[in-house]
Amino acid sequence: MKRKRYTEEFKAEAIKQVVERGYSVLEVSRRLGISDKSMYHWMRQAKQSPTERAEQDIQAENVQLRAELARVEEERDILKKAAAYFAKESK
């Protein structure tokens, strides 16, 4: 299942409906078709300082890049083994 991405403007408007207009998190999340967990996460993120947010973004990117590196290394190892197998077979 692919995760849906929302713009920062969409998130800000959703948060504004809860904080400034007084709607409940559940009401806003149902109306916008998002989970209440996402709403709470966005609200928690909005309270963080820009430095904390940037640090979290860097950590998340680091995790993603490490996972991608592991996948690419695994693919490389498979290709090496396949090349060695076919080199032996062709002799």
N, C-alpha and C positions, 0 to 999 in steps of 0.2 A: 504494500500500500504506500503510495507516494504522499509525502507530507505537503500540505498546501502552504505556500508562503504568503504572508500578508505584508503590505507596505507599512512603513513607519507612520504614515499619515492615518492609515486605517486603524492601527493600534492606538495612536494618540486619540483619535475620535472615540473609540470604544472606551478608553480610560476616562475621557472627559464626561461621557454619559454617566459613568458611575460616580466619579468624584464631584463634578460640578452640578450635574442635573439631578443627582440623587436616586437614580435607578439602581436596582440591585444587580449584583454580578450575574446571578442566574438569569434574570430577565434580559439583560443586555446580551449575554452569551447565546441564549436561545434565539433571540431576535436576529442576531447576526450569523447564526449557524456555526458557532465555534464552541469549543468545550469551556466549561467554567474553569478548568485547570489552566487552560491557556490564558484566560483573562487574569487570573490571580498571578500567573507568571509575568505577564506583561506589566501588571501594576507594580510588582516587586522590582522589576527591571527599571521602571520609570523612576522609582525612588532612589536608585543607585546614582552615584556620581559618575560623570563621564570617564574618569580614570578607572573606576571599578569596572564599568561596562567594557572599556577598551581591553582591560586585562582579561576579562572573561572571554571576550571575542578572540583574543590571541590564544588563550588556552584551548578553546574549542577548535580553532583552526589547527593548532598543534596536534590535537588528538586525531582530527580528520586526516592530516598529512601523514602521521605515523601509520594509520590504518591503510592509507593508500600505498605507502612505501612497502608495507608488509605484503600487500596484495601483488604489487609489481615484482618484488623479489621472488615471491612464490611462482609467478608466471615465468620469470627468467629461469629459475631452477628447473621448471618443467620443460622449457624449451631446450635447455642445455642437455637434459637427459634424453629428450627426443632426438636431438642432433647426434648425440653419441650413439644412440641405438641405431639410427638409420645409417650412420657412417660404418658401423660394424656390419650391418646387413648388406651393404653394397659391396663389400670386399669379397 
